[in-house]
Amino acid sequence: MASMTDLYLANERAWLSPFASLTENTRGRDIPLPPNELRTEYQRDRDRIIHSQSFRRLMNKTQVFLAPAGDHYRTRLTHTLEVSQIARTLARALRLNEDLTEAIALGHDLGHTPFGHAGEQAMRECFDPDFAHYKQSLRVVERLEKNGEGLNLTWEVRDGIVNHTGEHRASTLEGLLVKFADRIAYINHDIDDACRAGILQITDIPAELRRVLGETHSGRINTMVTSLIECSEGKNDITMADDISEATTALRSFLYEHVYLNPVAKSQENKSRALLVRLFEYYSKNPDRLPPLYRRSIESEGVGRCVCDFLSGMTDRYAIETYNELFVPRVWRGLSVDGK
């Protein structure tokens, strides 16, 4: 009798595009595992990511707004879920491998620092000018998760994670698709959050961009997703129509000017960056205070690498709590201006 996995693999062969990544053709894991009768290899990767500690920590990591006063702003976790939803919609429409797509999407930001890109900048300043969250995400799944064993993910998932941004290009269409889904998600939800914060109104977006992409959050996402599907169907590539691509790029540039570099949205960035710099200096001088997971690699990888791994894995809240514990006298905490 065929197992559930055998049926899944047969369905892939029968249904998926000739350009899709069939699970049975995976380049595999660094440490081979016996087959699972209920789940394909990419399903297993998805589950490993969801059950990881670094995935849970995304809940308390900044997306754009640091410590926003409200429950409805995106965090790194909600961003990840939105990327996954958009990516799966695209994968299904293009008959690509949904399980591989979902695993890459769920893992793409596991290495993001606390305080968003302010934390990334702090690590570049203190540790390595070439530090980048996508490289750290790969390091998390390969070296840091599961008490230093790593998640032992398939090659295709790891390739998609490390190549999800910038000029990098994943080796699979599923990985390339996640790159588009990531941009679609953050452009649109950052507009939503900026409007909620009162630093942007929809009418501030140039009229021509609204005409091409849409006036509403869902309308813009639908325009971008539809264009990707229409232009990529039956092709060994993921592309948008020229006018939609140009408008999307222009909208991203608009956000950089009016949101990402806005003094209101970024009012706490210098403080958060300085906080991480101070923590980096402290643990570099006191490596014995690092948790055992990070301390045990000092001899082989150096103090700086281990401190960077520890700080990068922190949530915003834990970084602030650690800073207070180390540098703020207890008697001062919670006092009002008059000392009462």
SERO-734883 format. One record per residue (C-alpha): residue number from 1; x, y, z. Coordinates in nm, 3 decimals. Example, Ala and Ser with C-alpha at 12.3 -4.5 7.8 and 13.67 -1.06 7.14 Angstrom:
<sites>
+-----+---------+---------+---------+
| seq |      px |      py |      pz |
+-----+---------+---------+---------+
|   1 |   1.230 |  -0.450 |   0.780 |
|   2 |   1.367 |  -0.106 |   0.714 |
+-----+---------+---------+---------+
</sites>
This chain:
<sites>
+-----+---------+---------+---------+
| seq |      px |      py |      pz |
+-----+---------+---------+---------+
|   1 |   0.000 |   0.000 |   0.000 |
|   2 |   0.137 |   0.341 |  -0.096 |
|   3 |   0.221 |   0.581 |   0.184 |
|   4 |   0.081 |   0.935 |   0.205 |
|   5 |   0.420 |   1.064 |   0.096 |
|   6 |   0.414 |   0.844 |  -0.215 |
|   7 |   0.072 |   0.987 |  -0.304 |
|   8 |   0.196 |   1.344 |  -0.253 |
|   9 |   0.493 |   1.281 |  -0.479 |
|  10 |   0.272 |   1.126 |  -0.745 |
|  11 |   0.042 |   1.427 |  -0.729 |
|  12 |   0.341 |   1.656 |  -0.779 |
|  13 |   0.448 |   1.468 |  -1.090 |
|  14 |   0.096 |   1.482 |  -1.231 |
|  15 |   0.008 |   1.841 |  -1.143 |
|  16 |   0.308 |   2.067 |  -1.106 |
|  17 |   0.459 |   2.277 |  -1.382 |
|  18 |   0.759 |   2.133 |  -1.568 |
|  19 |   0.952 |   2.424 |  -1.416 |
|  20 |   0.853 |   2.340 |  -1.056 |
|  21 |   1.090 |   2.182 |  -0.805 |
|  22 |   0.969 |   1.827 |  -0.750 |
|  23 |   1.033 |   1.711 |  -0.397 |
|  24 |   1.173 |   1.382 |  -0.520 |
|  25 |   1.448 |   1.574 |  -0.701 |
|  26 |   1.575 |   1.757 |  -0.393 |
|  27 |   1.950 |   1.779 |  -0.349 |
|  28 |   1.882 |   1.662 |   0.004 |
|  29 |   2.016 |   1.742 |   0.349 |
|  30 |   2.367 |   1.760 |   0.485 |
|  31 |   2.267 |   1.477 |   0.718 |
|  32 |   2.038 |   1.230 |   0.534 |
|  33 |   1.717 |   1.123 |   0.707 |
|  34 |   1.501 |   0.816 |   0.649 |
|  35 |   1.182 |   0.895 |   0.453 |
|  36 |   0.869 |   0.994 |   0.642 |
|  37 |   0.549 |   0.816 |   0.547 |
|  38 |   0.325 |   1.116 |   0.619 |
|  39 |   0.526 |   1.416 |   0.502 |
|  40 |   0.745 |   1.505 |   0.207 |
|  41 |   1.090 |   1.652 |   0.266 |
|  42 |   0.974 |   2.012 |   0.213 |
|  43 |   0.678 |   1.958 |   0.445 |
|  44 |   0.922 |   1.838 |   0.709 |
|  45 |   1.131 |   2.152 |   0.658 |
|  46 |   0.825 |   2.373 |   0.699 |
|  47 |   0.738 |   2.196 |   1.024 |
|  48 |   1.094 |   2.221 |   1.156 |
|  49 |   1.092 |   2.595 |   1.097 |
|  50 |   0.752 |   2.652 |   1.258 |
|  51 |   0.855 |   2.459 |   1.569 |
|  52 |   1.189 |   2.637 |   1.604 |
|  53 |   1.271 |   2.886 |   1.878 |
|  54 |   1.385 |   3.148 |   1.628 |
|  55 |   1.045 |   3.137 |   1.456 |
|  56 |   0.865 |   3.201 |   1.785 |
|  57 |   1.095 |   3.494 |   1.861 |
|  58 |   0.980 |   3.672 |   1.545 |
|  59 |   0.664 |   3.760 |   1.738 |
|  60 |   0.857 |   4.016 |   1.943 |
|  61 |   1.088 |   4.155 |   1.676 |
|  62 |   1.032 |   4.489 |   1.507 |
|  63 |   0.917 |   4.518 |   1.147 |
|  64 |   0.930 |   4.898 |   1.090 |
|  65 |   0.791 |   5.074 |   1.396 |
|  66 |   0.987 |   5.024 |   1.718 |
|  67 |   0.764 |   4.951 |   2.018 |
|  68 |   0.449 |   5.095 |   1.858 |
|  69 |   0.161 |   5.202 |   2.084 |
|  70 |  -0.100 |   4.969 |   1.941 |
|  71 |  -0.180 |   4.603 |   1.884 |
|  72 |  -0.228 |   4.615 |   1.508 |
|  73 |   0.118 |   4.705 |   1.381 |
|  74 |   0.313 |   4.435 |   1.204 |
|  75 |   0.588 |   4.244 |   1.375 |
|  76 |   0.850 |   4.031 |   1.204 |
|  77 |   0.621 |   3.730 |   1.261 |
|  78 |   0.309 |   3.880 |   1.105 |
|  79 |   0.522 |   4.000 |   0.814 |
|  80 |   0.649 |   3.644 |   0.767 |
|  81 |   0.295 |   3.506 |   0.767 |
|  82 |   0.184 |   3.761 |   0.509 |
|  83 |   0.480 |   3.671 |   0.288 |
|  84 |   0.389 |   3.304 |   0.320 |
|  85 |   0.025 |   3.367 |   0.226 |
|  86 |   0.115 |   3.570 |  -0.083 |
|  87 |   0.383 |   3.322 |  -0.185 |
|  88 |   0.149 |   3.025 |  -0.157 |
|  89 |  -0.115 |   3.202 |  -0.365 |
|  90 |   0.145 |   3.262 |  -0.636 |
|  91 |   0.282 |   2.908 |  -0.616 |
|  92 |  -0.060 |   2.751 |  -0.649 |
|  93 |  -0.155 |   2.966 |  -0.948 |
|  94 |   0.175 |   2.892 |  -1.124 |
|  95 |   0.167 |   2.522 |  -1.029 |
|  96 |   0.493 |   2.547 |  -0.841 |
|  97 |   0.580 |   2.352 |  -0.526 |
|  98 |   0.372 |   2.507 |  -0.246 |
|  99 |   0.550 |   2.318 |   0.031 |
| 100 |   0.893 |   2.437 |  -0.078 |
| 101 |   0.760 |   2.790 |  -0.124 |
| 102 |   0.604 |   2.795 |   0.221 |
| 103 |   0.916 |   2.660 |   0.393 |
| 104 |   1.135 |   2.929 |   0.234 |
| 105 |   0.885 |   3.203 |   0.318 |
| 106 |   0.853 |   3.097 |   0.682 |
| 107 |   1.231 |   3.080 |   0.724 |
| 108 |   1.343 |   3.384 |   0.528 |
| 109 |   1.372 |   3.625 |   0.824 |
| 110 |   1.475 |   3.391 |   1.107 |
| 111 |   1.809 |   3.571 |   1.142 |
| 112 |   1.671 |   3.923 |   1.159 |
| 113 |   1.806 |   4.130 |   1.445 |
| 114 |   1.602 |   4.302 |   1.714 |
| 115 |   1.490 |   4.656 |   1.626 |
| 116 |   1.468 |   4.580 |   1.255 |
| 117 |   1.727 |   4.735 |   1.029 |
| 118 |   1.862 |   4.947 |   1.317 |
| 119 |   1.985 |   4.624 |   1.473 |
| 120 |   2.132 |   4.514 |   1.143 |
| 121 |   2.324 |   4.841 |   1.125 |
| 122 |   2.453 |   4.792 |   1.479 |
| 123 |   2.594 |   4.451 |   1.388 |
| 124 |   2.765 |   4.601 |   1.083 |
| 125 |   2.918 |   4.869 |   1.299 |
| 126 |   3.033 |   4.638 |   1.579 |
| 127 |   3.105 |   4.306 |   1.410 |
| 128 |   3.123 |   4.296 |   1.032 |
| 129 |   3.040 |   4.559 |   0.765 |
| 130 |   2.907 |   4.272 |   0.554 |
| 131 |   2.661 |   4.150 |   0.817 |
| 132 |   2.317 |   4.094 |   0.662 |
| 133 |   2.001 |   3.939 |   0.798 |
| 134 |   1.969 |   3.691 |   0.511 |
| 135 |   2.316 |   3.552 |   0.584 |
| 136 |   2.229 |   3.533 |   0.952 |
| 137 |   1.904 |   3.351 |   0.868 |
| 138 |   2.108 |   3.084 |   0.692 |
| 139 |   2.344 |   3.064 |   0.990 |
| 140 |   2.047 |   3.022 |   1.225 |
| 141 |   1.908 |   2.721 |   1.040 |
| 142 |   2.250 |   2.566 |   0.976 |
| 143 |   2.443 |   2.634 |   1.297 |
| 144 |   2.242 |   2.787 |   1.581 |
| 145 |   1.898 |   2.630 |   1.602 |
| 146 |   1.827 |   2.315 |   1.801 |
| 147 |   2.096 |   2.387 |   2.057 |
| 148 |   2.367 |   2.425 |   1.796 |
| 149 |   2.275 |   2.126 |   1.579 |
| 150 |   2.087 |   2.330 |   1.319 |
| 151 |   1.760 |   2.232 |   1.154 |
| 152 |   1.923 |   2.017 |   0.884 |
| 153 |   1.700 |   2.162 |   0.611 |
| 154 |   1.708 |   2.063 |   0.245 |
| 155 |   1.944 |   2.245 |   0.010 |
| 156 |   1.659 |   2.415 |  -0.180 |
| 157 |   1.507 |   2.571 |   0.132 |
| 158 |   1.842 |   2.701 |   0.249 |
| 159 |   1.914 |   2.839 |  -0.099 |
| 160 |   1.581 |   3.022 |  -0.100 |
| 161 |   1.640 |   3.170 |   0.246 |
| 162 |   1.982 |   3.314 |   0.172 |
| 163 |   1.881 |   3.448 |  -0.170 |
| 164 |   1.549 |   3.613 |  -0.085 |
| 165 |   1.658 |   3.975 |  -0.111 |
| 166 |   1.869 |   4.228 |  -0.300 |
| 167 |   2.042 |   4.126 |  -0.620 |
| 168 |   2.061 |   3.762 |  -0.514 |
| 169 |   1.873 |   3.505 |  -0.720 |
| 170 |   1.753 |   3.175 |  -0.582 |
| 171 |   1.820 |   2.858 |  -0.778 |
| 172 |   1.452 |   2.757 |  -0.782 |
| 173 |   1.145 |   2.940 |  -0.907 |
| 174 |   0.994 |   2.885 |  -0.563 |
| 175 |   1.279 |   3.077 |  -0.404 |
| 176 |   1.254 |   3.355 |  -0.660 |
| 177 |   0.881 |   3.372 |  -0.601 |
| 178 |   0.935 |   3.429 |  -0.226 |
| 179 |   1.159 |   3.724 |  -0.309 |
| 180 |   0.871 |   3.887 |  -0.495 |
| 181 |   0.621 |   3.795 |  -0.222 |
| 182 |   0.847 |   3.951 |   0.043 |
| 183 |   0.856 |   4.282 |  -0.143 |
| 184 |   0.484 |   4.281 |  -0.215 |
| 185 |   0.410 |   4.214 |   0.152 |
| 186 |   0.633 |   4.476 |   0.310 |
| 187 |   0.555 |   4.753 |   0.063 |
| 188 |   0.184 |   4.720 |   0.124 |
| 189 |   0.174 |   4.648 |   0.495 |
| 190 |   0.424 |   4.926 |   0.564 |
| 191 |   0.186 |   5.169 |   0.391 |
| 192 |  -0.093 |   5.036 |   0.612 |
| 193 |   0.114 |   5.075 |   0.930 |
| 194 |   0.235 |   5.423 |   0.829 |
| 195 |  -0.124 |   5.535 |   0.778 |
| 196 |  -0.218 |   5.387 |   1.115 |
| 197 |   0.070 |   5.580 |   1.276 |
| 198 |  -0.050 |   5.905 |   1.116 |
| 199 |   0.269 |   5.974 |   0.922 |
| 200 |   0.116 |   5.897 |   0.584 |
| 201 |  -0.216 |   5.925 |   0.406 |
| 202 |  -0.310 |   5.725 |   0.100 |
| 203 |  -0.352 |   6.050 |  -0.092 |
| 204 |   0.017 |   6.126 |  -0.026 |
| 205 |   0.106 |   5.843 |  -0.264 |
| 206 |   0.150 |   5.991 |  -0.615 |
| 207 |  -0.172 |   5.971 |  -0.814 |
| 208 |  -0.008 |   5.789 |  -1.103 |
| 209 |   0.112 |   5.509 |  -0.874 |
| 210 |  -0.236 |   5.476 |  -0.726 |
| 211 |  -0.384 |   5.465 |  -1.072 |
| 212 |  -0.154 |   5.184 |  -1.185 |
| 213 |  -0.143 |   4.979 |  -0.864 |
| 214 |  -0.473 |   5.056 |  -0.692 |
| 215 |  -0.620 |   5.276 |  -0.422 |
| 216 |  -0.654 |   5.013 |  -0.149 |
| 217 |  -0.429 |   4.771 |   0.037 |
| 218 |  -0.596 |   4.465 |  -0.113 |
| 219 |  -0.621 |   4.627 |  -0.454 |
| 220 |  -0.248 |   4.691 |  -0.476 |
| 221 |  -0.160 |   4.338 |  -0.365 |
| 222 |  -0.406 |   4.195 |  -0.616 |
| 223 |  -0.254 |   4.406 |  -0.897 |
| 224 |   0.099 |   4.292 |  -0.820 |
| 225 |   0.010 |   3.926 |  -0.768 |
| 226 |  -0.206 |   3.912 |  -1.080 |
| 227 |   0.071 |   4.067 |  -1.289 |
| 228 |   0.322 |   3.812 |  -1.164 |
| 229 |   0.090 |   3.524 |  -1.246 |
| 230 |   0.000 |   3.653 |  -1.592 |
| 231 |   0.361 |   3.725 |  -1.690 |
| 232 |   0.516 |   3.412 |  -1.536 |
| 233 |   0.267 |   3.142 |  -1.630 |
| 234 |   0.429 |   2.874 |  -1.844 |
| 235 |   0.775 |   3.032 |  -1.816 |
| 236 |   1.093 |   2.931 |  -1.641 |
| 237 |   1.108 |   3.271 |  -1.469 |
| 238 |   0.912 |   3.497 |  -1.235 |
| 239 |   0.842 |   3.840 |  -1.383 |
| 240 |   0.600 |   4.133 |  -1.368 |
| 241 |   0.462 |   4.349 |  -1.646 |
| 242 |   0.690 |   4.646 |  -1.707 |
| 243 |   0.439 |   4.911 |  -1.597 |
| 244 |   0.353 |   4.724 |  -1.274 |
| 245 |   0.720 |   4.655 |  -1.199 |
| 246 |   0.816 |   5.019 |  -1.254 |
| 247 |   0.528 |   5.143 |  -1.038 |
| 248 |   0.617 |   4.894 |  -0.762 |
| 249 |   0.978 |   5.011 |  -0.763 |
| 250 |   0.866 |   5.375 |  -0.757 |
| 251 |   0.630 |   5.303 |  -0.465 |
| 252 |   0.916 |   5.139 |  -0.273 |
| 253 |   1.132 |   5.448 |  -0.334 |
| 254 |   0.845 |   5.666 |  -0.213 |
| 255 |   0.827 |   5.463 |   0.109 |
| 256 |   1.200 |   5.502 |   0.171 |
| 257 |   1.168 |   5.877 |   0.151 |
| 258 |   0.843 |   5.919 |   0.344 |
| 259 |   0.833 |   5.623 |   0.585 |
| 260 |   1.158 |   5.430 |   0.627 |
| 261 |   1.360 |   5.750 |   0.672 |
| 262 |   1.078 |   5.945 |   0.840 |
| 263 |   1.193 |   6.094 |   1.174 |
| 264 |   0.869 |   5.986 |   1.344 |
| 265 |   0.895 |   5.623 |   1.230 |
| 266 |   1.265 |   5.620 |   1.311 |
| 267 |   1.258 |   5.833 |   1.627 |
| 268 |   1.389 |   5.549 |   1.844 |
| 269 |   1.637 |   5.397 |   1.599 |
| 270 |   1.946 |   5.577 |   1.725 |
| 271 |   1.862 |   5.470 |   2.080 |
| 272 |   1.806 |   5.107 |   1.985 |
| 273 |   2.123 |   5.097 |   1.776 |
| 274 |   2.323 |   5.248 |   2.064 |
| 275 |   2.169 |   4.996 |   2.303 |
| 276 |   2.292 |   4.704 |   2.092 |
| 277 |   2.634 |   4.862 |   2.047 |
| 278 |   2.664 |   4.893 |   2.425 |
| 279 |   2.558 |   4.530 |   2.471 |
| 280 |   2.807 |   4.418 |   2.208 |
| 281 |   3.086 |   4.600 |   2.386 |
| 282 |   2.987 |   4.453 |   2.722 |
| 283 |   2.974 |   4.089 |   2.606 |
| 284 |   3.290 |   4.128 |   2.401 |
| 285 |   3.471 |   4.225 |   2.722 |
| 286 |   3.283 |   3.967 |   2.930 |
| 287 |   3.236 |   3.661 |   2.705 |
| 288 |   3.197 |   3.440 |   3.011 |
| 289 |   2.854 |   3.601 |   3.055 |
| 290 |   2.729 |   3.465 |   2.724 |
| 291 |   2.486 |   3.171 |   2.739 |
| 292 |   2.657 |   2.830 |   2.693 |
| 293 |   2.526 |   2.787 |   2.335 |
| 294 |   2.716 |   3.094 |   2.220 |
| 295 |   3.011 |   3.071 |   2.459 |
| 296 |   3.119 |   2.725 |   2.346 |
| 297 |   3.215 |   2.843 |   1.996 |
| 298 |   3.446 |   3.125 |   2.107 |
| 299 |   3.767 |   2.931 |   2.047 |
| 300 |   3.671 |   2.818 |   1.697 |
| 301 |   3.485 |   3.127 |   1.571 |
| 302 |   3.596 |   3.415 |   1.790 |
| 303 |   3.425 |   3.631 |   2.051 |
| 304 |   3.277 |   3.878 |   1.802 |
| 305 |   3.097 |   3.610 |   1.602 |
| 306 |   2.950 |   3.456 |   1.916 |
| 307 |   2.835 |   3.791 |   2.057 |
| 308 |   2.678 |   3.877 |   1.723 |
| 309 |   2.488 |   3.547 |   1.719 |
| 310 |   2.359 |   3.607 |   2.072 |
| 311 |   2.246 |   3.965 |   2.014 |
| 312 |   2.097 |   3.893 |   1.670 |
| 313 |   1.875 |   3.627 |   1.820 |
| 314 |   1.732 |   3.859 |   2.085 |
| 315 |   1.380 |   3.998 |   2.068 |
| 316 |   1.336 |   4.372 |   2.112 |
| 317 |   1.197 |   4.319 |   2.460 |
| 318 |   1.474 |   4.086 |   2.572 |
| 319 |   1.741 |   4.326 |   2.445 |
| 320 |   1.587 |   4.610 |   2.646 |
| 321 |   1.551 |   4.392 |   2.956 |
| 322 |   1.912 |   4.277 |   2.928 |
| 323 |   2.033 |   4.635 |   2.889 |
| 324 |   1.835 |   4.744 |   3.195 |
| 325 |   1.969 |   4.454 |   3.397 |
| 326 |   2.329 |   4.536 |   3.308 |
| 327 |   2.334 |   4.915 |   3.304 |
| 328 |   2.032 |   5.067 |   3.482 |
| 329 |   2.044 |   5.071 |   3.866 |
| 330 |   1.742 |   4.889 |   4.001 |
| 331 |   1.644 |   5.170 |   4.234 |
| 332 |   1.602 |   5.405 |   3.938 |
| 333 |   1.361 |   5.189 |   3.746 |
| 334 |   0.997 |   5.291 |   3.744 |
| 335 |   1.055 |   5.617 |   3.931 |
| 336 |   0.858 |   5.923 |   3.832 |
| 337 |   1.021 |   6.261 |   3.774 |
| 338 |   0.990 |   6.363 |   4.139 |
| 339 |   1.140 |   6.032 |   4.257 |
| 340 |   0.817 |   5.879 |   4.390 |
+-----+---------+---------+---------+
</sites>
